[in-house]
Amino acid sequence: MSTSAQPARLNGAIRAFEQGKAAFVTFAHLDLQSTMALRNKTEYDALVYEMEHSPYDIRGFADNLQYLLDRKHIATTGSLAPAVTPFARIPPNGSEMNQWMAKQVLDMGAYGVLWPHVSTVAEARNAVTACRFPRPKGAPLYEPAGLRGDGPGRAVNYWGISLEDYYERADVWPLNPKGEILVGIMCEEVLAIKNLPAMLKEVPGIGYVVIGRADLSQDLGVSRRHTHPTMLAAMDEILGICQAHKVPCGLPGVSTEEVEGLLTKGYRWLMTAPSPSYANLELGRKLNGR
């Protein structure tokens, strides 16, 4: 396929963001039955395969990506992009400055990577650079300089576009408006809140920020008390920083009772629990005008 005949936006979460809407997402485990239940049967924009607190299994991840594909959907849309866009949350904390796991899930065909425990500018930059291919100094959108190794054969086939088109589109959004890869970082420590303004200012290419409520509550000394005033104040601070920098902010483990209030506050990445909650999804989409 030539670049003049590229298919429409492939990444459902980016599509929602570009329309000024919230992205509705769920966690999924590397379980073929769970994947098939999600495959084109719901209206989630994306799903995040959970490999931080579940085993990291790149072969299992690749298999699950294949089970997201649906022949009827492909025939109807003319695109191989799954109706529910696959992401991966990888195991290493930001301080580990890891890159190879991001490279592997992207090479399998993931449309984004969610990085846990990112708390400094250097860690945020590492998250973005690991998801970008290198380019010559002086080239447009050079910074943050990419470090992703070149081996995207499986991803090219999975996305269903040419190698030339993949190189053009396999970049991070919104830094590159044509990019189809979404880099998310999790804000889970007091240190991360302190450094978040600098991270969002100095590291272009962060697509969204997720507040890790469980870990953050531990660091604040109010373990799992998500409605504690200290916790709510920290969440409001993170949301305000994200909104000031025009970066979508989100939460995992969103309950049906929370959806309306979170949308009203301005959260734009809403994740249900690992088991799909269709009532939660349907309510959220209705309240969001979708």
Number of C-alpha atoms within 10 A of each C-alpha: 12 10 13 7 8 12 16 9 15 21 24 25 29 26 17 17 18 13 9 11 20 27 24 24 30 26 22 23 21 22 14 18 12 16 22 16 13 21 21 17 10 15 17 24 22 25 25 24 27 22 20 16 10 13 13 17 11 15 12 14 24 20 15 22 23 16 18 20 20 16 9 10 16 14 10 8 12 11 16 19 26 24 25 26 23 27 28 24 25 24 21 18 16 21 15 12 16 18 19 13 18 24 21 19 24 24 21 24 23 27 30 29 27 25 27 23 26 30 24 19 19 15 22 29 24 23 28 30 22 25 27 24 16 17 14 9 10 8 8 9 13 13 20 19 18 19 17 21 16 12 13 20 14 14 22 20 15 20 20 17 20 16 17 12 19 20 15 14 21 23 25 25 21 21 17 17 12 14 22 25 27 26 26 26 26 26 26 23 21 15 14 20 21 14 15 22 17 15 21 23 11 15 20 19 29 23 24 23 26 26 23 20 24 16 17 25 23 15 15 14 12 17 15 14 15 15 11 12 11 14 22 15 12 19 21 12 14 23 21 16 18 20 14 11 11 12 19 21 27 28 20 19 16 20 15 16 10 13 22 14 10 17 18 11 12 16 21 26 26 25 27 22 15 18 11 20 16 14 11 20 24 17 15 22 18 10 13 17 8 11
